[in-house]
């Protein structure tokens, strides 16, 4: 419940807004105009109202937030400090990233999909913790933004499905590769088997499986020569169940688990650890679209039990732990970093 003595602001959580008599009415009215109910906000109840501006990709603009804040406060938008936001139990109080200085000092880590979402958060955290990052993405523009924030990062604009680009990524590491975070991935269109097109199947497997396979194969000789290394593959809740995505994505992420387990077993005596992370819902640039009525009916029903959406930095915390020596005795594991979804 929203505290009676605390005004609602843009930093108040969605849950606090919904619990407030006037604020809840405003949110529900806005959703009703778009033909939706408050159930769509369940996964983001812990996020601040302000966070929805970015997540909505233009459907929930800043001016709407500003108008709602003013209206619920009698026409005057209150000023809220960070401490007040935390006391209100909103997004700022939920989780705060804590950097471990020097955890990756002297280490070189390749991170794919580093231009946005989980990959960018992972690259940023490794850099902040003293590591040398080889940041890989298909978007030069997004990599430039990362470079501006972390000038020491080495950026490689490339496609992991192309052999020449894979070679360029390995070359950019300058002979030292202590870790590899295989984050790059694409979603499918939620189609069941009888509706999956060859184009969707081939695209999803090309990136999610073939690209991961080729880049990991390319870095292993360097790790074998050094007698150590850590690989973390980003799988998905779809690797643990059949109700989280369409066939192509689900099958591809099950293949990622197989790749992880086999590789972990094969190199267990070589000082190389291989693990996977299975995220639940995360606020990233990867968007799901429904090209199937049956897919929407079945998967939409399963999504009613989604846990709160996680921030990319929360997944980066799981990935960097597995990459680091803190996970020294962990290999062949699929870590469900999903807010408890896999326990349902």
N, C-alpha and C positions, 0 to 999 in steps of 0.2 A: 504493500500500500504506500502511496505517496504520503509523506509526512505533512501534517496540517500546517506546520509553521514554516515549511519550505515552499517557495513559489516554483511552479513548473518553468523550466527553461529549455533551450535547445539541447543542453547537456543532460537533462533528465532522461531516464530510460523510457523506452517504449512501454514497458510494464507499468511504470509510474503514471505515464500519460493515460493509459487505458484504465487504471484504477481511479483516476481523478474524475469526479462527476462531469465537469465541463470539458476537461481535456479529452476524456474518453469519448464524449459525445462528438467532439470535433473530429477525432480520428475516425470513428465509425461512420460518420457522415461522409467524410472524404472517400473512404473505402467503398461505401454504398454507391456513390456516384460513379465509381469505376467498376461496379458490378462485382465487388469482392466483400468478404467478411473479415472480421478480425482474426480469423484462424490463420490467414496468410502471414500474420505478424508473429505467430508463436515462436518460430525459430530465432527471431531477432528481438525478443522481449528484453534481453539484457543490454542491447545496443542503445546508445543515445538516439534521440530523435534526429539530431544533426547527422549521425552516421547514415541515416536512410537517404540523405541527399546523394551521397556517393554511390550507394548500393543500387538506387533506383535508376541510374543512368538517364536522368532527365525527366522521369515520370513524377518525381517528387522534388520540385525545384526549391532553391533556397528561399525564394520569396514566400512560398507557402509556409515553410517553417517559421519564418519571421512573423508572418501574419497570425499564425496560430499562437505563437508565444505572446504576442501583443494582445490578442483577443482574450486569452485565458487569464491575463493579468490586468484586465480593465483598460487596455489600450496602451499600457506602458511595459516595455520589455525590461525585466530586471537584469542586473549584472550579477553573474554567479562566478565565484572564485573556484579554483581547482579543488581546494579543501572542501568547499560546500558541495561540490559535485560528488566527491567521494563520500561525504557524510550522507548524501541523499541516497546512496546505494545504487547509483546509476552505473553506466558503462565504465567510468574511470575507476570505480571501486572493484570491478570484477577481477581484473588481472593486470599486472604491470610487468612488462619485460624487464628482467634483471641481467645485465651483461656480466659475464665472467671474464675479467681482463686477462689477456695472455693465454686463454685456453687453446687457441690455435696458433700461437706464436711459432714461427718457423715452419708452418705447414702450408701446403698448397692444395686447395680444394677446388675442383671443377663443379660448377652448379649450372645445370641446364634450366631453361625456362626462367632465367634470372631477370628478365625484363619486367615482370609483374607478379602479383600474387604471392604464392608460397615460395617460388624460386627467388624472387626479389628479396623477400623477408629473410630467407636463408642466407643469401649472399651478403646482405647487409649485416646480419648478425655475425657471420664468420669474420667479415672485415672488422667489425667493431671489437671482436675478441682477438685481434692480432694476426689473423690468417691472411695469406695471399689468395685472392679469389680470382679464378678464371670464370668470368660470367658469360654465359652463352644464351643467345636468344635469336629468334628470326627477325626481331624488330630492332633496327639500329637506333631508332628514335627512343625507344624505351631504355635501351642500354645506355644511351647518352645521358638520360636522366639519372640512372644509377651511378654512372661515372662522375657526374657532377656532385653527388652526395658522398661518394667514396672514391676519390681520385686515384688511390693506389690500386684499385681493381683493374685487372686486365679484361677487356671485353672482346668477345668474338661474335660477330654477326654471322650466324650459320644455321643450317638445317641439319639436324642429326640423322635425317633419313638419307643424306647425301654423303657418300664415301669421302669426297674431297674435303667437305666441311668437317667431317669427323677427324681427318688427318690434321686439319688446321687447328682444331681444338686441342688435340694432344700436343702439337708443336708449341702452342701458346703457353703450355705449362713449363717449358724450358727444362725438361728432363726430370722434373720432380712432381709426383702426383701422390699425395697422402690420402686424398679422399675424393669421392665422386658422389654428388647428389643428383640422381636422375629424377628431376622434377617435371620436365617438359611433358605435356600430354594434351590430348584433345578429347572432347566429349562426342557422343554420338547423337542421334536424333530420336532416341527413345523408342525405336521400332522393334517389334518382336520378330522372330525368325522369318516368318513368311512374308514380311514386308521389308526386310533389310536389303538395301541395294548393294551391288558390288562396290560402288564408289565409296559408300559409307564404311563398309567392312574393311576395304583396302586402306583407306585413309587412317582410320582409327588404329589398325594393327601396324601400319607403317610407322606411325609416331610412337604409340604407346608400347609396342613390343620390339619391332625391328630396329628402330632408332636406338632404344635403350640397349638392346643386344649388341649392336655394332659399336657404340661408344664404350660400353663396358669391356667388350673384347679388346678394344684398342688401348685401354688404359692398364689392363691387367699385366702385360709384360713389364711395365715400369714398376708396378707394385711388387711383382714377383722378384724382380732384381733387387728391390730394397728390402724384401722380406717382411713387408708390412703394408697395410692399407685398410681403408674402410669404405664400403659402398652402401649407400642408402637409396633404395628404390621407392618412389612414391606410387603406391597401389591405390586402393580406394575401399570404402565400405562395399563397393560393388564386387570386390575380390572375396568378400566374406559371405555374401548373400546374393540372391537372384532378383531382389526387388528394388534395387537402388538406381538402375539405369536400363538402357536398352541392351539388346543382345551383344552388339559389337563391343561396346565399352565394357560390359560385364565380362565377356570372354577374354578381352585383352588384359584386364586387370587380374583375372585368374591366372593368365599366362605369366604376368609379372611375379606372382607369388611362386609359381613353379620355377621361374628363372632364379629367383632369390634363394629358394631352398636348395636347388641343385648346385648353384655356385658356392653357396655357403659350405655345403658338404665337401665339394671337390677341393676347396682351398683352405679347409680348416687347419691343416698342418703347415700352412705357408705364411701364417701371420696376417691373413686377410680375412676381415669380418664382412659379412654381407647380410643386411637386414632390409626390411620394408616397413613403411609407415602406411597405415590405412586411414586416411582422413574421412570424416563425416562431412556434413555441410560446412563449407568455408567460403568466406567472402573473397572471391577471386575474379579474374577476368574471363574464366571459363564459364560459358553460359550453356544451359540445357534448353533445347527446343523440342517440342513434340510434333513429330511428323506422322503420328499414328493415333487414331482414336482409341484403339485398344491399349496402346502404350500409355496414353494419358489416363485412361480409366484405371488401369491396374497399378501403375507406378504412382499416380496421383493419390490413390487410396493409401498406399504404403507410406507416402510422405507425410501423412497426418501425424505420425509418431516421431517426426524428426526432432532431434535435440536442438538447443540453441545453435545458431550459426557461429562458427569460430572465426577469429581473426587469423590472417596469414601468419602473423608473428607467433601465434600459439603453435602452429604446425612447425614453424621454424625451430621452436624450442625443442620439440620432439626429435626433429631431424638432426639438429646440431648435437644433441645429446648422444644419439647413436653414432654420429661421425666421430665424436671425441673419445679420448681415452677413458672417460668416465664410464663408457659402456664396454670396458675391456673384456668382460666375460660374456658378452651378448652377441650371438651370431645365429643366423637362420630364423630369426624371429620376425613375425609380422605384428608390429605394435599398432593396435587400434587406437588412434588419437581422434576420437569421434564423440566426445561428450557422453559416453555411455551407450551410444546407439547399438553397438554390437551386443549389449547385454539384454536388449529387449527381445 
